[in-house]
Amino acid sequence: MRLGLLFFVGHNHRMICRRTLVTGRVQGVFYRATCVRKAQSLGLTGYARNLADGRVEVLSCGEEPAVEQFLAWLWEGSPASKVTGVDSTPTDTSEAQRLTGFSST
């Protein structure tokens, strides 16, 4: 059942989506590849992609506890990265319906 920016799945877990902009030294340091592995381990769908201004845009969709855990992890990133900002906003869960898996684009 869809309710605004969320809908329920499984055992009353809310499905949510967050669009996040990550700033710092996050390009050329395997940040996106590390995001993919972490997101896949949490069962999320979405993507991580480089932006022309040096940030990385991350879309993460899944059960709320997993997305929240992933958002906290974005501050860590890859061993070579140095994250200085993580700005996350809710986005419509219809994004999740178009995605399969989590990828780096």
N, C-alpha and C positions, 0 to 999 in steps of 0.2 A: 504494500500500500504506500503510495507516495504522499508525503506531507510537506509541502513547501520546499525547503532546501534539504530535506532528508527523507528517507523512508526506512522501514524496518526490515531486517533480514534475520534469519536464523532464530536464535533464542532471545528475542526482543533487543538485539543489538541494532543501534541506528547505523545506517549507511550514510557516510558523509563524504564530501569532497572539499579539499582545500587547494587553493592556488597560492603558491609561496614563491617569493623572490628572495634569493640568497645572495648576499654580498660578501666581498672579501676576496681572498685568493682562492677562487673556486673553479677557474678554468685552467686546463693544462696540467691538472694535478690529480686526475682520476676521480674527481668528485662525482661526476655523473655515473660512472661505472659502479662506484661504491654505493651510490643511491639505488641503483637498479638492484644490486644484490640484497641490500637491506630491505627494500620495499617488497621484493619477491619473498623474502623470508617471513614477512608479516602478512602475506597474502593480499597485497594492495594492487590496484591497477592505477595506471597513470603514465607519466613520463617526466624526464629531466632533460632540459635543453639549454644550450648556451644562448645568451642574448648578446647582441652587438655591443652593449655597454659594459660587458665584463661580468654581469650577474648571471646566475642560473635560475631559470624558471622551473618550478616543480609542481606538477599536478598530482595529488595523491587522493585516491578514493578507496574506501573500504569501511570496515566496521570501526566505529568511533574509537574504541580503545587502541586499535592498531594504528590508526591515523595519528592519534595523539602521541603515541610512542615514537612514530616515525618523525613527526614534527620536532620533538625534543632531540632526536638523533641528528637532525639536519645541522645542528650546531657543532656536532663532532666532525662529520664528513670523513674524507679520506685522511690518511696520515700526513700527507703533504699539504693539505688545505689549511687555510686560516680564515674561518668564518667570522665576519664582523657584524652581520645582521641577518635576521630571518623574519620576513614580514609575510604573514599568512592571512588570507581572507577566505571566508566560505564561498563556495561556488555551487551552482545547481548540480544536483546528483544526476541529471540527464547526461552529463559529461561521462559518467561511469558506464552508461549503457552503450556508448560508442567505442569503448576501449576493451582490449583483451590483453591482459598481462601488464607489465610495467617495462617501459623501454627508454632508451636514451636516443634522442633525436638531434 
